[in-house]
Amino acid sequence: MFTMSHPSWITFIGIVFYLNLGESVRGEFYSSVDSMQDLAQVEQELLNATRSYLEAQQQQLDFYRRFVQQVKQEQEWAVAQVELDEYLGHPLHAFRLIKRLVHDWDHLIFGPLITNEPTEDYRQLVDGLTKDLGYPDQSELQGAIKGIARLQRVYNLTASDLADGVINDIFYDTELDWRGCFEFGVQLFDLGEYKTSLEWLQVAFVLLQGNQGAEHKDHYFSEIREYAALANFELGNPRRAGRLLNQILKPEPTNPAQQSRKYLESRDTAKNLPEVNPSWYANYTRLCRGKKLPEERSGDPLICYLDGRRNTYFTLAPLQVEQVHLDPDIHIYHNMLSFGQINSIFDEADKLEMIRSAVAGDGGKRTVRDLRVSQQTWLDYNTPVMKSIGRINQYVSGLDMAGAEFMQVANYGVGGQYEPHPDYFEFNLPKQFQGDRISTSMFYVSWVFFWFLFCYYLIYFLQLSDVEQGGYTVFTKLNIFLPPVRGALVMWHNLHRSLDVDSRTLHAGCPVIVGSKRIGNIWLHSGFQEFRRPCNLTSDSYKSLAYRDRVSV
């Protein structure tokens, strides 16, 4: 282990403490890969600043050593004299001694040690850096860990595979050591996710056993066993918890784990209650993994075709249409956006601040919840690229953009998702628009592109970035999953022609496993669409009545 002089160590600890508790923290990073790029820049700047700081400190220490060595030589030479008074009797010797004590020690040693200019420069640089780009706090770490635990649940991933860098049988050149796994276990325990916590603690124990160079292994074995004991107790396994604590306390009766034993003895045994998931969860996770329930198909077959008649805009370059579902119609329009258009959308979004995505709470109030983990911003249709997007949207949908919301550009972070939800409001309609969201257009702009028609009168969803694994869009009531395809557009209607809500269009964004998912949504409202999509003589709302109380297939 390396050692550090006491003043330097205290100074460094003070800077770290300042980083974690200062007022430079901004939110939020983990919910967006784009925002986490700022963290990578923060760490790079910290690395450069710390290297410069240590080099300056080393130069200062080298100077101190040379000064001390010079004084030491003078002292040794003086002591070697027959009589010290003979040495000090020389006026130049006396002058040098007094000069060193009056001037050199004060100005060359005491002053720099107290002021420590490299440390102050470092502190100011860190202060400016964290205020400009932000710095994560404990909630960010917990958010990232909750995201990875979410991936485990939805995609049935094991802690041992993740620690080995294996995700769905694909090896990524990144692994976790026992310390990282132990941190997972501790944080998940604090979050009340005891089953997943125990899984990570077991992996940490195995990895620590195989680490020949680890120091203080017995201490860390005890810590892992103690957390595992507490997790087992919370899962309704008090005997297992007792055995784990005995393994700690038998060889070391004074171990602090004795306090955990007293705490558990004072508590009633926790009940091992079965995990209760929402009724839609089983089909949601199945679809997210790319699996459907078997079903008998009736009616016209789904086809792919070229459509150059919808609008003269597509005469020379027909729409590449893929039917995904009929009644309600869900279509994918491939190759709708070029790389240049996607990059222009990124450029426009970068000019604006990304905020944490929220859901409508009581009374329509904006509420941040884990059921939606992403960040978003909104783009109007005044720039050249957005004018083009607006025209494409209108030509493909056949609807009037006068009822369109600004395009919502969203980016998903660690385990980013949006649980099953409709796009229509039904209640608490926004006052700035006429009617409910009649359709959804979803653009995949993560170099995957889709247009989807959701429960808004019209919504566009753009996938703006690469998604290597996960991130499907699924319709839990229709048994449909759609992988993100860059440059495609998915569309569907959220309302019947009668303008009643179509509950069949309940959909979700599955957690992103690997990659960065960016989408662009355009929702069109039913106002101004009377002649674009007129009502029938009879209501067609009966088609979704059977789905109103059903949440899954």
PEFEN-V815972 format. One line per field, one symbol per residue. phi: phi as a letter, one per 40 degrees, with the letter a starting at -180 (. if undefined). A space follows every 50 residues. Layout:
phi=???
This chain:
phi=.cbbcdccccccdcccccccbccccbbabccacccccccccdcccccccc cccccccccccccccccccccccccccccccdbccccccccccccccccc ccbcccccbdcdcccfddccccccccdcccccbgacbccccccccccccc ccccbfccccccccgbbfgbcbcabbcccccccdcccccccgccccdccc ccccccccdccccccfccccdccccccccccccccgbccccccccccccc caccddccccccccccbccccccccbbccccccccccccgbbccacbbgc ccbbacbbbcaddbccbdccbbcbabfccbbbbcfcbcdccccccdcccc cbccbccbbcccggccbcaccbbabaabbcbccdcccccccddccccgbc ccbccdccbbbbbcgcaacdaccccgbfccccbcgcccabbbccbcgabb bbccccdabbbbcbacbcaggcbbbccbgbbbccbdgbbbbaccbcccgc cbcccdaabcdccbhbbbbbbbbbcccgbdccaccccbcbcccbccccbc bac
